[in-house]
């Protein structure tokens, strides 16, 4: 009877036991895979969570420093505006704006007065007075008067010939390439000029340049060893304390400058095809605190201290 019953069952008893064992093993494997996937997902989520906390903490820790540097930048800009305004409306500068052709005695007096104004502050490097009606540039230094096209300092020439409202009252980084006899020359320029009612520049202008090391030391006063970079509104480095960091962070500048859709702070900037794939940015007004996490170096990036393109030139 038992043999007859086994003969009519769908599977032999031994096969049914084997099938049950496989099912149990499959359930164990499936449970293990699901548990592993859950653990990996949880680990990934926790890693991203703590990564973001770290970015936010670093960002917040630099807030006070960023505000301090921004305040010093505004203080310097305000001081330069007042200095240039007084100089712009002085008798000597007004004479250069309205007159063409000077006697040797007049030249001597004007040069003496310009140099006195230049030496009134220890950070000023040169003064350029541009008479736009005659296209003549008067300056401290070896040349009293030259046509604009003959000015050797190409950044100054470009600054005077291509003016915009955004350039006023802010530092413009200038670089002149050196040659066999002269080393590279870096400095910062402040330009002052009046505007017509339609806000187009009037012909006359005044440019005062300041030493680059003085300007950098002034802004670095809050933290001389800080790794930070100042960018102008074009996304180019205007000021930096660490040259190596400035060079290695170059790929991020354009993205920081163009990335206007992200939230104003604590967001990640991705850079594909690079070992350093992210940058964190924290914005305070026109100040950005940014860094490249893989390198371990964090630096604030400012965009409010210069309202124009940096000037550069060849010798």
Long-range contacts (C-beta under 8 A, 24 or more apart in sequence): 52-266, 55-266, 55-268, 55-280, 55-293, 56-266, 58-280, 58-289, 58-291, 58-298, 59-265, 59-266, 59-280, 59-282, 59-289, 60-282, 62-282, 62-289, 62-298, 62-300, 63-282, 63-284, 63-289, 65-222, 65-223, 65-226, 65-300, 66-282, 66-284, 66-287, 66-289, 66-300, 66-302, 67-284, 67-287, 68-222, 69-219, 69-222, 69-228, 69-287, 69-300, 69-302, 70-284, 70-285, 70-286, 70-287, 70-302, 70-304, 70-305, 72-218, 72-219, 72-221, 72-222, 73-219, 73-302, 73-304, 73-305, 76-171, 76-215, 76-218, 76-219, 77-169, 77-170, 77-171, 77-190, 77-305, 80-169, 80-171, 80-190, 80-208, 80-210, 81-169, 81-190, 81-192, 83-121, 83-208, 84-190, 84-192, 84-206, 84-208, 85-192, 87-117, 87-127, 87-206, 87-208, 88-192, 88-206, 90-117, 92-117, 93-129, 93-206, 96-129, 96-131, 96-138, 97-129, 97-131, 97-133, 97-204, 100-131, 100-134, 100-136, 102-145, 107-144, 110-138, 110-144, 111-140, 111-144, 114-138, 114-139, 114-140, 115-140, 122-214, 123-210, 123-211, 123-214, 123-215, 123-218, 124-208, 124-209, 124-210, 124-211, 125-187, 125-209, 125-210, 125-211, 126-208, 126-209, 127-206, 127-207, 127-208, 127-209, 128-153, 128-156, 128-160, 128-206, 128-207, 128-208, 128-209, 129-206, 130-160, 130-204, 130-205, 130-206, 130-207, 131-203, 131-204, 132-202, 132-203, 132-204, 132-205, 133-203, 133-204, 153-313, 154-311, 154-312, 154-313, 154-314, 155-189, 155-311, 155-312, 155-313, 156-189, 156-207, 156-209, 156-311, 158-311, 158-313, 159-189, 159-191, 159-207, 159-311, 160-191, 160-205, 160-207, 163-191, 163-193, 163-201, 163-205, 164-201, 164-308, 165-195, 165-199, 165-201, 166-233, 166-307, 166-308, 167-191, 167-307, 167-308, 168-192, 168-193, 168-307, 169-307, 170-305, 170-306, 170-307, 170-308, 171-210, 171-215, 171-238, 171-305, 171-306, 172-232, 172-306, 172-308, 172-309, 172-310, 172-311, 173-232, 173-236, 173-237, 173-238, 173-239, 173-306, 173-310, 173-311, 174-209, 174-310, 174-311, 174-312, 174-313, 175-310, 175-311, 175-312, 175-313, 176-312, 176-313, 176-315, 177-313, 177-314, 177-315, 178-315, 179-315, 182-315, 186-212, 187-211, 187-212, 188-212, 188-215, 189-311, 215-239, 216-241, 219-305, 226-299, 226-300, 227-297, 227-298, 227-299, 228-299, 228-300, 228-301, 228-302, 229-290, 229-299, 229-300, 229-301, 229-302, 230-301, 230-302, 230-305, 230-306, 231-256, 231-257, 231-288, 231-301, 231-302, 231-303, 232-303, 232-305, 232-306, 232-307, 232-308, 232-309, 232-310, 233-257, 233-303, 233-306, 233-307, 233-308, 234-308, 234-309, 234-310, 235-303, 236-309, 236-310, 238-302, 238-305, 238-306, 238-310, 239-302, 239-305, 242-297, 242-299, 245-295, 245-297, 245-299, 248-276, 248-292, 248-295, 249-279, 249-290, 249-292, 249-299, 252-279, 252-290, 252-292, 253-301, 255-279, 256-281, 256-288, 256-290, 256-301, 257-303
